Structure formats: C-alpha cells, structure tokens
Amino acid sequence: MARNSQPESPSGSGSGKRDEQRAWRQAAEYSGLAMSMPIAAVLGYLAGNYLDGLWGTRFLGVVGLVFGIASGFAQLVSKALRDAKSSER
C-alpha cells in the first residue's frame, strides 16, 4: 500500500497548499527583482563612469544610470506580465 507523504486538504484537492507554495515562490522571485533593480542601476552608472574616464566625456555615467534603471524596470514589467498571464489560466 502506497502512502501519501502530504496530508490531503479537507476538500481533497490540495490546491490550497499549491496556491500557498506558488505565492511564496512569486514572493521570492519579486524580492530577487527588488535586489536586481538597484544592482542594474549601479552597474550601469559604473560602466558609464568608466567610459567617461576612458573617453574624456562627462555624461556617460548618467546615461549608464538611466539604462540600468530602464533595464531593471523592464525585468519587473516582464515578470509581472508573465505572472498575470499564468494566473489567467
């Protein structure tokens, strides 16, 4: 006789447990995005600052910062759209 390692929910479907696991997984992914957004901005600024020193310009640090911020927001929007699409199913 095979034993079920997880107790069944009162309704017998176990969907409450899956929904809870999905919510925790999404929370972990969004908190990872919360860390990657400022990292992208800082890396963009540093890359622009490096190019400023290399080429003798003074504006590429700001340009790199803007691109870093934009890439962080693009990741956030992409993740939100994927989650919205998967929750419609």
N, C-alpha and C positions, 0 to 999 in steps of 0.2 A: 504494500500500500504506500503510495507516494504521499509525502507530507508537504503541505503548503507552508513555506517559510514566512509568509506575511499573513497576518490575520485579515479576514475579509471584513469589509465595512458592513454596517447594518443593512445597506441596500444590496450588498453582494457584488457590486460592480468594482469597487476600489478606485473609482475615479477621483474621489476626494484626495486620496494620497498622491495620485499622479498630478493633480492640479497644484497641490502644495509643492511638490518637487519641481514642477515647471516654474512656479513663482520664485522659488529660491534660486533656480538656475538663471532666470532672467535678471534677478536682483544682482547676482554675481557678475553677469555679463555687463550690466549697466554700471556697476561700480568699477569694473575694469575700464570702461569707457571714460568714467569720471577721472581716472588716472591718466589715460592716454591723451586726453584733450590738452591738459596743460603741458604734458611732455612734448606733444607735437608743436605747440606754440614756442616752447623754449628751444627746441631743436631747430625750428625754422629761423628763429632770431639768431641763434649762434651761427648757423650756416650763412645767413645774410651778413652778419658781422664779420665773419671770416673772409667772405668775398669782398666786403668793404675794405678790409686791410690789404687784401691781395691786389685789388684794382684801384685803390685810392679813392673810392667813392664814399658817400656818407648816407645813402638812403636804402641800401640793400638790407640792412638789419630790420628796418620797418617792413619792407616788402616780404622778407622771410617770415616775420612775425605774422603778418596778415595771411600768408599762405599756410602757415602752421595752424592758425585758428580756423581757417576755412576747411582744412583737411580734417580737423577734429570734429567740426560740426557736420561735415559730410559723412563721417563714420557714424555719428549719432543719428542722423536722419535715415541713413541706410538701415541701421539696426532697428529703428522704430518702425520703418515701413515693412521690414521682414516680419517683425513681431505682429504687426497689425494684420498682415496677410495670412500668417499662420493661425491667428486667433479667429479668423473668419471661417475657417474650415470646421 
